[in-house]
């Protein structure tokens, strides 16, 4: 949701040399809706070479929508800590929708962000990098992206995806829980899923392990 591609540098570097990784960041000075970001992704993917989309958190809904258009060279889809419908449900969702206009301006104590996102085994530099990523986006952009998450529903598009899919679930994810995978499995029961002993932001906190898993998935396509 932070838009910057810098947070994926460790994961991209950990991929075997046989693969070429292209990290796509989003503009952080202006809000783009999911349909607008879809156009942005369409312009960024390879025009004539086979590729696999790896998406995390906020971007997984967008990746599903993109894959549903059946791009010619798309061979697979990896969803890390992802969702096809909002991960926030019930009354909490209503409260969050009410609070979204002020949420980007509220200070978040470091212990709270650490509890929600990080694990003790996370790289020491990661919290500072995440703070920099948050700071790089205008508050209004973060607000609108949060609203998009709260209102998203890509289950219809998920039914239209034709390529093999892999889902990486974080066992200790306090932002995207197991219900999100259940939603996806009800529509696509054949999806391959792995549970990793980590928190949210798996690709950042377990770059070597997730790169190994993604590489194995791609080799099997």
TIGU-314308 format. One record per residue (C-alpha): y, x, z; residue number from 1. Coordinates in pm, 1 decimal. Example, Ala and Ser with C-alpha at 12.3 -4.5 7.8 and 13.67 -1.06 7.14 Angstrom:
! TIGU-314308
[pt [-450.0,1230.0,780.0],1]
[pt [-106.0,1367.0,714.0],2]
END
This chain:
! TIGU-314308
[pt [0.0,0.0,0.0],1]
[pt [229.9,297.8,49.1],2]
[pt [232.0,362.4,-324.8],3]
[pt [224.1,740.2,-322.2],4]
[pt [-65.3,921.6,-483.2],5]
[pt [-23.1,1226.6,-258.6],6]
[pt [-260.6,1085.4,2.7],7]
[pt [-548.8,1112.5,-246.1],8]
[pt [-506.3,1484.7,-312.0],9]
[pt [-786.2,1594.4,-76.5],10]
[pt [-1032.9,1343.0,-221.7],11]
[pt [-946.7,1441.7,-579.9],12]
[pt [-984.2,1810.6,-494.2],13]
[pt [-1323.2,1747.1,-331.7],14]
[pt [-1469.3,1592.0,-648.5],15]
[pt [-1708.9,1816.7,-843.4],16]
[pt [-1549.2,2015.7,-1125.2],17]
[pt [-1740.7,1814.1,-1384.4],18]
[pt [-1500.3,1526.1,-1318.8],19]
[pt [-1130.5,1500.5,-1398.6],20]
[pt [-933.3,1297.4,-1144.5],21]
[pt [-612.1,1118.3,-1233.6],22]
[pt [-421.7,982.7,-934.1],23]
[pt [-195.1,689.4,-1014.3],24]
[pt [95.7,623.7,-779.2],25]
[pt [316.3,315.0,-770.3],26]
[pt [696.6,301.6,-785.9],27]
[pt [827.0,289.1,-429.8],28]
[pt [1188.2,204.9,-505.4],29]
[pt [1120.0,-135.6,-659.7],30]
[pt [858.4,-400.3,-581.4],31]
[pt [606.5,-479.6,-851.8],32]
[pt [375.9,-778.9,-814.0],33]
[pt [2.9,-751.8,-875.3],34]
[pt [45.8,-872.2,-1238.2],35]
[pt [323.3,-616.1,-1292.5],36]
[pt [113.5,-339.0,-1138.4],37]
[pt [-171.2,-444.8,-1365.2],38]
[pt [44.4,-358.8,-1665.1],39]
[pt [129.0,-29.8,-1493.2],40]
[pt [-241.5,55.0,-1453.4],41]
[pt [-325.1,-45.4,-1810.6],42]
[pt [-71.7,208.9,-1932.3],43]
[pt [-211.6,485.2,-1708.3],44]
[pt [-585.8,474.2,-1780.0],45]
[pt [-744.4,692.2,-2053.4],46]
[pt [-719.1,538.2,-2399.1],47]
[pt [-1036.5,681.7,-2550.8],48]
[pt [-1249.3,839.2,-2274.8],49]
[pt [-1493.6,674.4,-2032.1],50]
[pt [-1369.7,647.2,-1674.3],51]
[pt [-1436.0,492.8,-1334.3],52]
[pt [-1169.9,328.8,-1119.1],53]
[pt [-1164.5,428.8,-750.6],54]
[pt [-938.1,201.9,-545.6],55]
[pt [-861.6,181.1,-175.9],56]
[pt [-728.0,-93.9,49.7],57]
[pt [-424.0,-265.9,-112.8],58]
[pt [-525.4,-141.3,-456.3],59]
[pt [-876.2,-287.7,-451.7],60]
[pt [-753.5,-636.8,-540.3],61]
[pt [-559.4,-486.1,-829.6],62]
[pt [-865.0,-287.1,-941.1],63]
[pt [-1075.4,-604.9,-945.9],64]
[pt [-810.7,-782.1,-1155.0],65]
[pt [-799.5,-488.7,-1394.8],66]
[pt [-1178.1,-464.7,-1426.7],67]
[pt [-1194.6,-838.6,-1497.3],68]
[pt [-1010.1,-778.7,-1825.3],69]
[pt [-1318.9,-584.0,-1940.9],70]
[pt [-1148.0,-262.6,-2055.7],71]
[pt [-1350.5,-92.7,-2328.2],72]
[pt [-1394.0,245.8,-2159.6],73]
[pt [-1429.9,133.8,-1797.6],74]
[pt [-1781.1,226.2,-1675.0],75]
[pt [-1768.8,150.9,-1302.2],76]
[pt [-1560.3,34.5,-1008.2],77]
[pt [-1545.2,180.3,-656.6],78]
[pt [-1379.6,-21.8,-378.5],79]
[pt [-1306.4,164.3,-56.3],80]
[pt [-1217.0,-44.8,250.3],81]
[pt [-1126.1,-319.4,8.0],82]
[pt [-1091.4,-693.1,-23.8],83]
[pt [-1086.3,-966.6,-286.0],84]
[pt [-915.6,-1212.5,-51.6],85]
[pt [-675.4,-1147.6,234.0],86]
[pt [-832.2,-948.0,520.0],87]
[pt [-606.3,-1135.9,763.0],88]
[pt [-728.3,-1487.5,837.7],89]
[pt [-644.6,-1798.5,1039.2],90]
[pt [-345.8,-1819.5,1270.1],91]
[pt [-291.6,-1444.1,1260.1],92]
[pt [-228.7,-1472.0,886.6],93]
[pt [32.4,-1744.2,942.7],94]
[pt [205.8,-1531.2,1205.1],95]
[pt [202.7,-1227.1,976.5],96]
[pt [351.5,-1427.1,688.8],97]
[pt [631.3,-1537.7,923.5],98]
[pt [694.5,-1181.3,1040.7],99]
[pt [676.3,-998.2,708.3],100]
[pt [1057.1,-995.3,654.1],101]
[pt [1105.6,-780.9,966.1],102]
[pt [776.0,-591.9,987.9],103]
[pt [888.4,-288.9,778.6],104]
[pt [1181.3,-238.2,1017.1],105]
[pt [978.6,-250.8,1338.7],106]
[pt [894.6,86.8,1495.1],107]
[pt [521.0,142.9,1535.1],108]
[pt [420.1,365.6,1827.4],109]
[pt [207.2,661.3,1723.2],110]
[pt [-75.3,561.9,1958.0],111]
[pt [-88.3,218.1,1793.9],112]
[pt [-104.2,354.8,1438.9],113]
[pt [-360.6,607.8,1554.7],114]
[pt [-576.9,333.7,1703.2],115]
[pt [-555.0,118.6,1389.3],116]
[pt [-591.1,384.5,1119.8],117]
[pt [-707.3,723.1,1239.8],118]
[pt [-1011.9,880.0,1399.7],119]
[pt [-1027.5,1194.5,1610.7],120]
[pt [-1198.8,1377.7,1322.8],121]
[pt [-910.1,1307.5,1080.6],122]
[pt [-736.6,1613.6,934.3],123]
[pt [-454.1,1722.3,1163.5],124]
[pt [-198.3,1686.8,886.9],125]
[pt [-295.4,1330.8,792.1],126]
[pt [-80.7,1131.1,1039.9],127]
[pt [233.0,1315.6,928.5],128]
[pt [142.0,1265.6,562.5],129]
[pt [92.6,892.9,617.3],130]
[pt [429.6,870.8,794.0],131]
[pt [590.7,1046.9,498.1],132]
[pt [419.6,804.0,260.4],133]
[pt [551.9,506.1,455.1],134]
[pt [900.6,656.0,461.4],135]
[pt [892.3,706.2,84.5],136]
[pt [878.0,329.8,21.0],137]
[pt [1173.3,100.5,62.9],138]
[pt [1122.9,-155.7,344.7],139]
[pt [1156.1,-445.6,100.1],140]
[pt [879.5,-298.0,-115.5],141]
[pt [646.9,-270.8,185.2],142]
[pt [736.2,-624.9,289.7],143]
[pt [652.7,-771.6,-49.7],144]
[pt [328.6,-573.9,-73.5],145]
[pt [227.3,-703.4,268.8],146]
[pt [295.8,-1057.0,147.8],147]
[pt [83.9,-992.3,-161.4],148]
[pt [-207.2,-883.7,59.9],149]
[pt [-173.5,-1190.2,281.4],150]
[pt [-179.9,-1424.2,-18.4],151]
[pt [-421.6,-1246.6,-250.8],152]
[pt [-735.3,-1405.4,-393.8],153]
[pt [-921.7,-1226.0,-672.3],154]
[pt [-1261.8,-1395.2,-634.7],155]
[pt [-1237.3,-1557.1,-978.7],156]
[pt [-1159.7,-1219.2,-1134.2],157]
[pt [-1445.8,-1061.4,-937.3],158]
[pt [-1689.0,-1296.5,-1111.7],159]
[pt [-1566.9,-1164.9,-1446.3],160]
[pt [-1624.5,-795.5,-1370.7],161]
[pt [-1903.7,-660.2,-1592.4],162]
[pt [-1936.5,-299.3,-1475.5],163]
[pt [-2145.0,-168.3,-1180.9],164]
[pt [-1961.0,-167.8,-849.8],165]
[pt [-1978.1,38.4,-531.7],166]
[pt [-1822.9,-70.2,-201.5],167]
[pt [-1746.5,179.9,76.0],168]
[pt [-1714.2,10.1,412.6],169]
[pt [-1561.0,180.4,715.6],170]
[pt [-1768.2,101.9,1023.7],171]
[pt [-1464.0,136.9,1251.4],172]
[pt [-1207.9,-26.0,1024.1],173]
[pt [-958.5,-222.7,1236.6],174]
[pt [-762.0,-347.7,936.7],175]
[pt [-1029.4,-459.0,687.8],176]
[pt [-1339.4,-590.6,862.9],177]
[pt [-1688.9,-671.7,740.0],178]
[pt [-1595.1,-1026.1,640.8],179]
[pt [-1422.8,-884.1,334.4],180]
[pt [-1748.3,-734.4,209.6],181]
[pt [-1926.5,-1063.6,283.0],182]
[pt [-1671.6,-1244.4,65.6],183]
[pt [-1739.4,-1003.5,-219.1],184]
[pt [-2117.5,-1024.6,-176.9],185]
[pt [-2111.3,-1403.7,-199.2],186]
[pt [-1969.2,-1368.0,-548.0],187]
[pt [-2142.6,-1044.1,-649.1],188]
[pt [-2457.3,-1005.0,-435.5],189]
[pt [-2576.6,-712.9,-647.4],190]
[pt [-2286.2,-486.6,-547.4],191]
[pt [-2397.1,-152.6,-402.8],192]
[pt [-2253.0,-102.0,-53.9],193]
[pt [-2250.3,191.0,186.6],194]
[pt [-2128.4,186.8,546.6],195]
[pt [-1962.8,509.3,658.2],196]
[pt [-1897.3,605.7,1018.5],197]
[pt [-1521.6,616.5,985.4],198]
[pt [-1199.5,413.5,1013.0],199]
[pt [-961.9,279.3,751.1],200]
[pt [-841.1,528.0,486.0],201]
[pt [-1191.4,662.8,428.0],202]
[pt [-1092.5,867.4,122.9],203]
[pt [-831.3,1051.4,328.6],204]
[pt [-1032.2,1102.9,647.2],205]
[pt [-1368.0,1180.3,484.3],206]
[pt [-1268.5,1331.3,147.1],207]
[pt [-1575.0,1554.2,101.5],208]
[pt [-1826.8,1285.1,196.1],209]
[pt [-1665.0,1009.0,-8.5],210]
[pt [-1623.8,1241.7,-307.3],211]
[pt [-1995.5,1321.6,-288.6],212]
[pt [-2084.6,951.6,-279.7],213]
[pt [-1852.8,860.4,-567.1],214]
[pt [-1982.3,1151.0,-776.0],215]
[pt [-2341.8,1035.4,-723.9],216]
[pt [-2247.0,679.7,-823.5],217]
[pt [-2075.2,798.5,-1140.7],218]
[pt [-2369.9,1019.1,-1241.9],219]
[pt [-2600.3,717.7,-1218.3],220]
[pt [-2395.5,499.8,-1453.2],221]
END
